[in-house]
Amino acid sequence: MKEQNQKSILKKYSKHILIYLLFIFVAANFYLKHSKLLIYSNATNDVAMLNIMWGMSPTEISQVTNREFEDVSSVDSKFKSISQKLPIIDNTNMSQVNYYFLNDQLFKVRIKKPIRPYSEERAGQFIQRIGFNNKNGDIVSGLYAGEKYKIKQGKQKKSLYLGFDSPNLPQNTYVTMYYEPIARKFDI
């Protein structure tokens, strides 16, 4: 009798359980689609910097960096700019990172890294972390001499230069990275 009673309870509530499971599935699917996560992600296999991939959505970048965004601005429904402070070398001197999105796909990154009290060695570490090959310190010495560097690596374009307060006294390192396939897709 007990066994039959349990079957009747399952039969009685099976529709409710199915409706509940369906609701959870629809809600989870909506969240993933809206946040552009997992199967809805547009991220490529090309690395912009650190663990950030080109094409990632703002939500994905926030999760990868484990940091909140400081400033979000939208020019229109397609274009969005978001900034955040990241510890590219260490937590003591944060870098200002601006991300640029087209249809929630990362296509451009600008980094401003204060380097004033740090040595050329520290600037070299930063340059290597963002993807420039600084063999023999040539790029760092060139930057301190006022040179600007532009390179193209596969589908990416990168530029690097120092901002000076006065002659021979650099204040910030500026880096711009740009991913061509996404920009081309939207005619930019």
C-alpha positions in Angstrom: 0.0 0.0 0.0 2.9 2.3 0.9 4.5 1.7 -2.5 1.3 2.5 -4.4 0.9 5.7 -2.3 4.4 6.9 -3.2 3.6 6.3 -6.9 0.4 8.2 -6.7 2.3 11.2 -5.1 4.9 11.1 -7.9 2.2 11.0 -10.5 0.3 13.8 -8.8 3.3 16.1 -8.7 5.1 15.1 -11.8 3.6 17.9 -13.9 4.6 20.4 -11.3 8.1 19.1 -11.2 8.4 19.2 -15.0 7.1 22.8 -15.1 9.5 23.8 -12.3 12.5 22.2 -14.2 11.4 23.8 -17.5 11.3 27.2 -15.7 14.8 26.7 -14.3 16.1 25.7 -17.8 14.5 28.7 -19.5 15.7 31.1 -16.8 19.3 29.8 -17.0 19.2 29.9 -20.8 18.0 33.5 -20.7 20.8 34.5 -18.3 23.5 32.8 -20.4 22.2 34.4 -23.6 21.9 37.8 -22.1 25.3 37.7 -20.5 26.9 36.1 -23.6 28.4 33.2 -21.6 29.3 29.6 -22.4 27.6 28.6 -25.6 26.6 32.2 -26.4 30.1 33.6 -26.0 31.7 35.4 -29.0 35.2 35.1 -27.6 37.9 34.0 -30.1 41.0 32.0 -29.3 43.2 35.0 -29.8 44.4 36.5 -26.5 44.3 40.3 -26.1 46.2 40.3 -22.8 46.4 38.3 -19.6 43.4 35.9 -19.8 41.3 38.2 -21.8 40.3 37.0 -25.3 39.2 39.2 -28.2 35.4 39.1 -28.7 34.6 38.6 -25.0 31.6 40.3 -23.6 31.8 42.8 -20.7 30.4 40.1 -18.3 33.1 37.6 -19.4 35.9 40.1 -18.8 34.5 41.0 -15.4 34.5 37.3 -14.5 38.0 36.7 -15.9 39.6 39.7 -14.2 37.6 39.2 -11.0 37.1 43.0 -10.8 34.1 45.3 -11.1 34.0 48.0 -13.9 34.5 51.6 -12.8 33.0 53.5 -15.7 30.6 52.3 -18.5 29.6 54.6 -21.4 27.6 53.8 -24.5 27.6 56.0 -27.6 24.8 54.0 -29.2 23.3 50.5 -29.0 26.3 49.0 -30.8 29.3 50.8 -29.2 30.3 50.6 -25.6 33.3 51.7 -23.6 34.2 50.3 -20.2 37.1 51.0 -17.9 38.6 49.1 -15.0 41.8 49.2 -12.9 43.9 46.0 -13.3 47.1 44.8 -11.6 49.0 43.9 -14.7 52.3 43.6 -12.9 51.4 43.8 -9.2 48.6 45.1 -6.9 50.6 48.2 -5.8 50.4 50.2 -9.0 47.2 49.5 -10.9 46.8 50.1 -14.7 43.8 51.9 -16.1 42.4 49.7 -18.8 39.7 50.9 -21.2 37.8 48.2 -23.2 35.9 49.0 -26.4 33.0 46.8 -27.6 31.0 46.5 -30.7 27.8 44.5 -30.2 29.3 43.4 -26.8 32.4 42.0 -28.5 35.8 43.3 -27.4 37.7 44.8 -30.3 40.0 47.4 -28.8 41.9 47.8 -25.5 43.8 50.9 -24.2 46.1 50.7 -21.2 47.6 53.6 -19.2 50.3 52.4 -16.8 51.9 54.9 -14.4 55.6 54.2 -14.4 57.1 57.3 -12.9 58.7 56.0 -9.7 59.6 52.6 -11.2 62.8 51.5 -12.9 63.3 50.6 -16.6 63.2 46.9 -15.5 59.7 47.4 -14.2 58.6 49.0 -17.5 60.2 46.0 -19.3 58.1 43.6 -17.2 54.9 45.5 -18.1 55.8 45.5 -21.8 56.3 41.8 -21.8 53.1 41.1 -19.9 51.1 42.9 -22.6 52.7 40.9 -25.5 55.7 43.0 -26.7 59.0 41.0 -27.1 61.5 43.2 -25.2 64.7 41.3 -26.1 67.9 42.9 -24.6 65.8 45.8 -23.3 65.7 47.4 -26.7 62.1 48.5 -26.6 62.4 50.0 -23.1 65.5 52.0 -24.0 63.8 53.1 -27.2 60.7 54.2 -25.3 62.8 56.3 -22.8 64.4 57.9 -25.8 61.0 59.0 -27.1 60.4 56.3 -29.7 56.9 54.9 -30.5 56.4 51.2 -31.4 53.8 49.7 -33.6 53.6 46.1 -34.4 51.1 43.7 -36.1 50.9 40.2 -34.7 48.5 38.1 -36.7 45.1 39.7 -36.5 46.1 42.3 -33.9 47.7 45.7 -34.1 49.5 47.1 -31.1 51.1 50.5 -30.4 53.2 51.5 -27.4 54.6 54.8 -26.3 55.6 56.8 -23.2 53.9 60.1 -22.1 56.5 62.6 -20.7 55.9 65.3 -18.2 59.1 67.0 -19.1 62.1 65.9 -21.2 63.6 62.6 -19.9 60.9 62.2 -17.2 58.3 59.7 -18.3 54.9 59.7 -16.5 52.9 56.9 -18.1 53.1 54.0 -20.6 50.3 54.0 -23.1 49.3 50.8 -25.1 46.6 50.5 -27.7 45.6 47.0 -28.9 43.2 46.5 -31.8 41.6 43.3 -33.2 40.9 43.7 -36.9 38.4 40.9 -37.6 35.7 42.3 -35.3 36.3 45.9 -36.5 36.1 44.7 -40.1 32.9 42.8 -39.5 31.3 46.1 -38.4 33.0 48.3 -40.9 35.2 50.3 -38.5 
